[in-house]
Amino acid sequence: MGRLRTIARRTFLIGSVAVVGGVAFGTYLVRRDIPNPLEDDLASGEATFNPWVKIDQDKITLITPHADKGQGVASTQAALIAEEMDLEFGQFEISFGTPSPAYWNTAMGAETAPFMATDESFTAETTRAMMGNLMKVIGLQGTGGSSSMPDSFDKLRMAGAVARETLKHAASQETGVAIAELNTEGGAVILPDGTRIPYTALAATAAGIEPVQDVTLRDPSTWRLLGKPMQRLDIIAKSTGTLNYGIDLSVDGMVHAAVRLDPCRNGQIVNYDATAAKAMRGVTDVVEITGGLAVLADNTWRAMQAANAIDVTWGAPPYPAEMDGHWQALEASFSPELLDSTWRDEGDVESAIAAEDVIEAEYRSPYVAHAPLEPLNAIVRVTDDGVEVWSGHQMPRQLQTVVAGITGHAEGQVTFHNQFMGGSFGHRLELDYIKQATEIANQMRGTPIKLTYSREEDFAQDFPRHIAMGRARGTVADGQVNTLDLSLAAPSVIASQMGRLGFPVAGPDSQLAAGAWNNPYGIPNYRMTAYRAPELAPTSSWRAVGAPAAGFFFDSFLDELIHQAGADPMEERIRLMDHDVSRKVLEAVADMSSWGGELGPNQGRGVAFVESFGVPVAEVVEVTATDAGIRLDKVWVACDVGRVLDPVNFENLVQGGVIFGLGHAINSEITYAGGMAEQSNYHAHEAMRMYQAPEIFVKGLENGAHIRGIGEPPVPAAAPALANAIFAATGERLREMPFHKFMDFV
């Protein structure tokens, strides 16, 4: 869209994660072939055709490099390869692979381009392609931003097709049958007479053939796996409690460790006395590490108990010690010198505001914790010859760099065994727990160290979702929304997070206003301005990053304007929508929910639309105001990801995202007192209870031009849809999360 032309020029190649020093790169770097890491330890008789497929005489191994945090992406990645290779589930093993630039994430680059997802202009598409190239040049291997499927969809199908055609060449070489007469099915090459030659039997011959690159992908109409319900590869093990997560692992001879870290996040110990801790049963040592102390013991429980027994005096926090100071910092950030970017400025906002009665409102979104069910953990063994790390992490190559920097080894000497994760929501993009385990292990070379955070330490050391404040003005005219002017102030989560990863960033932070500036509405006078507050408590990417806060501000205020105009909330959103794919999402959720139908006593419905990571999502929440509080009855969700690859897992991810968004909107908040997070466990930072969960109905549309990920986009629309429903049922407008501070919930 041309409306972003001014912004695009100014923010070219910077956006959210533009890496200083990586802007300039040449054709050679973009076109170069990156070595296949599977060739590094290839044994005689083993064949590999690309970084994702390896075959020997006994088995087929598919590499699924995007981390699995519970979203089922390992299965879907494998299915993309298996579809083209004509493999069935059960005929292959999967591995997360090794850190390698061969697994660069093209889609992570596209998201950093400063264009709305609906902008398919030449300039926008060219910029996205350049950002994808930048990811290749720097070899950024990562899982995040709902980018796994956009990154994998073409790459992994192509990897499977290359393997298939190369195996057919191998079969032709062995039998003398022309390649054109060969087919594949069920993990075997099929000869014209029906003879089946298993792929594994062709491994040795295939190893001597240059991989065939001139391949054709299967037409989607012929897919056997994709687009149909699949039983996830991990679901039986997870359902029976037999899957090993990082926290379940053990290594011979390992010593257990727990940490006592600065809760004020300044890393300064004024003084400490570890006498009592050292005298406790099973404790072998207390050592200093960056940011605090580590206790070594013969099991995790004793290490944690001893860590709590250390008498420590910490330094002052580098941010306001009390919450009032955090909110005051945001209030002071709505100033020209802290302007981050004006992301939308259409029509004539000031003239419209001057001509009509102005509606104003202020919104707040608090810090919230990631709080994955599996606490942070890592096993590290350092020897003079190298380092081994066992853990679950989303940035394998950055982990390698950080570990090597601590121990003095070359990055290639760091072996990382990535694990299934019991949740992350952004927490496992951080490297602190890896650093601490490595520092301990480096002091005890030769001994494997298993560091496990206590739940309390996990909360205390979290880098939460950023705090944010929104100030909105608007007008209505002739029963329609005429002006929406939203200003938002928040510290930059990208600057905070990327700084810790070693990536200095420059330019505006698109995540400050994500969920607000990128909604494709054609409001006549529309301005979206972001102010960058000074860094307060250190923050990190939380599920959907900026959109849960900014989307709540934007859609809630739009709902206020619509009610002021006397219009129907659904019809006015549809009328204002300036994007066909997004309009169909709203129309679908209206149809699913029978919007406009008769409601029961004290019932109300709210609708919200928020675009997140390129996915338009519309949600309708239905509530009933009871004597015991608000009861959530039903939720309807429609969204468009271009193509639904696994309908069952898709529904599961959307339902989970809605529950996640609703639960945090109602219950969750991190507050600081004395510089420390006051909430130490789930009892003070509750998720939604099972008996509170509404029925959730999901519809995935396939009108979009691009494949999108669905792990995060269902979250942001949940809070405004609920707030709008509560207003419809009670007449009370909620402008601050968590909502339980203002009313009870059943």
Secondary structure, DSSP 4 states (H G I P E B T S, - for coil): -GGGHHHHHHHTTTTTTPBTT-S---HHHHHPPPP-GGGTTPPTT-EEEETTEEE-SS-EEEE--S--SSS-HHHHHHHHHHHHHTPPTTS-EEE-----GGG--HHHHHHHSSS-TT--SHHHHHHHHHHHHHHHHHT-----TT-HHHHHHHHHHHHHHHHHHHHHHHHHHHH---GGG-EEETTEEE-TTS-EEEGGGGHHHHTTSPPP----PPPGGG-SSTTS----TTHHHHHTT----GGG---TT-EEEEEEE-TTSS--EEEEE-HHHHTSTTEEEEEEETTEEEEEESSHHHHHHHHHH-EEEE---SS-SSHHHHHHHHHTT-SGGGEEEEEEEES-HHHHHHHS--EEEEEEE-BB----SS--EEEEEEETTEEEEEE--S-HHHHHHHHHHHH---GGGEEEEE---S--TTGGG--HHHHHHHHHHHHTTTS-EEEE--HHHHHHT---BPPEEEEEEEEEETTEEEEEEEEEEEE-HHHHHHHHHT--B-S--GGGSTTTTT--B--SEEEEEEEEEPP-S-----TTTTHHHHHHHHHHHHHHHHHHHT--HHHHHHHHB--HHHHHHHHHHHHHTTTT----TTEEEEEEEEEETTEEEEEEEEEEEETTEEEEEEEEEEEE-SS-S-HHHHHHHHHHHHHHHHHHHHH--B-EETTEES--SGGGS----GGGPPEEEEEEE--SSS----SSTTTTTHHHHHHHHHHHHHSPPP-BS-GGGTS-B-
